[in-house]
Amino acid sequence: MGKAPRFCFARGMSETFSLPKCELPSVLDGLEVRLLVDPADIQRWNDLVCEHHYLKNANLVGEQLRYAVAFQGQWLALLGWSAASFYLKDRECWLGWSNLQRRARLHLLAQNSRFVVLADRSFWPNLASRALALVCQRLSRDWQQTYDHPIAAVESFVDSQLFRGTAYKASNWTLLGNTDGFGRVAEDFYVRHERTKQLWVKSLEPEGPALLSSAQMPEPWSRHEKELPSRCAVSTAHLPSLLERFSGLSDTRGGQGKRHPLRTIFAIIACAKLSGKPGGHRALYTYAKSLTKPQRRALHCWTDPRTGEREVPSESSFYRALKTVTPGQIQAVLDPWLDEVLGPVDPSELVAMDGKTLNHSGVHLVSAVTVPSLRCLGVVAVADKTNEIPALRQLVDPIDLDGRLVEMDALHTQDQTVQKLLYEKGADYIVTLKDNQTTLLATAQNLLPQDTPPSGGRDRGQSRTPRAPRHHRYPAHP
């Protein structure tokens, strides 16, 4: 081969090393990839990148891995990987995913943020592409071990004023186009640098774009998805009427700092709960931040005079507002509005009554929900030093249950409860008998024929056709 190629790397000061005298295929076949975890190796990697990379820094953002590609112990190439860019127009078109899917699956992408070849490329023309391919082969596995999730696709930027992207092209990466000239300097902060770059991408999984844009990711990928942010389930066209319904609420808050009227705050709360958003004032604030500009405008959110942007209520605003009204006041507003938008509740639907304790609050509620439409007919808090039994009897008082079928769990298999439903409310019922209710269970087994309706409606002198209960998946109560 003649004189052996030479390359340099820094270790406190520049030193020169020579590669062994051997053919190029032997060197490429002998390349070893090392994932750097030792602090001393990482510091050496950082120093070399700062010296040899054109950006003169080794800063990586978010989740990150550093690799050294070596031959007989000598480092020939350095590669650094970090979190993917938050948004890239051409990348999003290539993947074909929605904004919500992007937010839930973006961590399944990685970015090749630094790539330095220490050897003289004129002597080793295939070294860069081979090093890149070797690292990509193990990247997803290493990411899984380090961050507990795999990588489905990768991206990289190439400054076309300095490089051609030949190594990426040779490694079967795809050139999507040019960026808009912004650089990432923090987890979610970008600054314009007025120097557009080529955007290259590569799928590490077969049909990677189809995988990342699928409506439901298959296992094991689905377990690595982040929870999708809640979306407003109420159309923008219906928001003005919802806002108007809350106009009658009496505002007892103090006079200072009231940027948002009470009707705006409670319209947002109603949208959050109708969209299935759990939690208290902090969760409500998180949900409010996801509202779009048209939704904020329709809900009359406050406009910041300095920016001209509509801002949502703060956490403390939701907290103070929730203390000013009762659940009954909210239900009196929402029920007529839901009837107006969705139509009246179907009287043939099953009414499921059950109790739940809210997480981290100690508040115990009993609610009545229609199945399968999931319309809430009422909610009552369980008073201190009592249980669900008297709360459920209080719950059924204002609800029209005439001719309807009510289902409850074994806790409510009580004489007073079923008599109230049967004789006062005109409802049929389904209750559960357990083995620990020995006397009642034995009586039922001895006296009730197999085909007797659970409500015993004929005993009231009425000719009511028994309803056969259907199988439903009952919802979690708020």
Sequence and secondary structure as in RCSB ss.txt:
>XXXX:A:sequence
MGKAPRFCFARGMSETFSLPKCELPSVLDGLEVRLLVDPADIQRWNDLVCEHHYLKNANLVGEQLRYAVAFQGQW
LALLGWSAASFYLKDRECWLGWSNLQRRARLHLLAQNSRFVVLADRSFWPNLASRALALVCQRLSRDWQQTYDHP
IAAVESFVDSQLFRGTAYKASNWTLLGNTDGFGRVAEDFYVRHERTKQLWVKSLEPEGPALLSSAQMPEPWSRHE
KELPSRCAVSTAHLPSLLERFSGLSDTRGGQGKRHPLRTIFAIIACAKLSGKPGGHRALYTYAKSLTKPQRRALH
CWTDPRTGEREVPSESSFYRALKTVTPGQIQAVLDPWLDEVLGPVDPSELVAMDGKTLNHSGVHLVSAVTVPSLR
CLGVVAVADKTNEIPALRQLVDPIDLDGRLVEMDALHTQDQTVQKLLYEKGADYIVTLKDNQTTLLATAQNLLPQ
DTPPSGGRDRGQSRTPRAPRHHRYPAHP
>XXXX:A:secstr
  S  EEEEESSSEEEEE  S  HHHHHHTEEEEE  SHHHHHHHHHHHHHHSTT      SS EEEEEEETTEE
EEEEEEEE  S  HHHHHHHT  HHHHHHHGGGEEEEEEEEE B TTT TTHHHHHHHHHHHHHHHHHHHHHSS 
  EEEEEE TTT   HHHHHTT EEEEE  SEEEEETTEEEE S   EEEEEESSTTHHHHHT SS  TTGGGG 
        S GGGHHHHHHHGGG    S STT  S HHHHHHHHHHHHHTT  SSHHHHHHHHHT  HHHHHHTT
 EE TTT  EE   HHHHHHHHTTS HHHHHHHHHHHHHHHH S  TTSEEEEEEEE TTT  EEEEEEEETT  
EEEEEE  TT  HHHHHHHHHTTS  TT EEE  GGG  HHHHHIIIIIS  EEE    TT HHHHHHHHHHS T
T  TT GGGGT                 
